[in-house]
């Protein structure tokens, strides 16, 4: 039996945890505890806390619970977890600490990767399962899935596409990960071919400020990259007043 600790948030975190629960016997998985953070933007029907309650799984309050766990932990599985793990947390997993990152690597580490891919004019995107190391999304790649970005794609559409492919990748990869059928690929070996970037959560607000002096194509591209209800929309500043864009 594999002792697992799951760290996750959002819809994709719910889906991946639900998969581990439903297939726990086949996967030989024992979920010791779950760490999550839910907010008002989450889908109420996909509450990780309620899922744990229904399945009698321990819902931990902080990473201190991870450090204090007395049973041996084989795997740490992170899916859109909101905190960066320190080496002491990563070391708690005797076999592997892994993360599902909803973007291609090493091209798009960090946050708001969907928006930056559209701004950069990319025609393909992806999702990745990688080892967790001390830096942000820089660990060895275990599995990945790539797919085309449709013309004139909005960020919400790209998010939904990535969500679908991420669920599939997770379900296809977990049996291989748990049976150690893996061939890690160092991201450093891919940077020359693919490029590398890292973005932070605070950058998105700056992207939303449009400029009337830009070309029509650039304005449309930035709108597609940042118009994502229920989050605040992109806007123009005219005479120190904000004028929001509506679709």
Steps between C-alpha positions, in 0.01 A plus 500: 500500500629847408461764770410828330456859612299715260541877474255669267252773422247599235298283264798305371609421857154362574497287184844351565424425864166344405681277251747386769211423736288315243794294374677461834472121506628456145778753556573360849485851643440598862438875537643605837392862483398788275601865503285750312371856494156582367373844406184665372599453134515122532227280357274423798428156355870419501596562861813313599410541867159336448655226290736418788214505749289263289789256469627524858835644395696720740493866399817659632521865604858588407831369372592442865263202490709362216818536702339344807356197320639189671420251226749471216392698193580350161367772271417869519259591220443869433230628264466879483609528863536864601818481709862432408643201683825528689766227477389364837149445362623343176725264697199351681422293190718190504440424133386805299357849536315594182303796367242536225575830327234617256744634241787381280844495659752654510328767286243611757589462865302677771158665468260632234668286236183491286502878462866522411473226238227699322695825530806325360298379202562133570323244283549207740466456875526214746489355849775330698568267793844566647707432809490767769831662584596811697419740214174585322388239244859413409517131595555213257210433263331161542205526260353768275223555249495770231217625280425779247357837600209595271516834311359798693485293819398675823673423829187333642485263203868413536450437871214257432703316237797472737273381779375215281848395390632530857236260632585253226875532557461445875288187458730358233818574693423407860509118450842539335628731773387266777664203329820703443461475123654842442785659306562847644619765255699794632347831398845647446543267203187647336558872547699551178222341295194627688608816681427585863303760695346547842206724589352609832142549617529879534591545131145440374366837617759689296402300191140618530586867438458553125639788298305677223829562317551126448410338170152348472655153486694552823195639682289202394775258604529653846123496540489131407781438749341678796121493459407216736179543705444508793840667534524874437515582126765688301459875470614827341600810693354821352536829688591303815178299479474124446289372213453124526474270202184287467466205268 
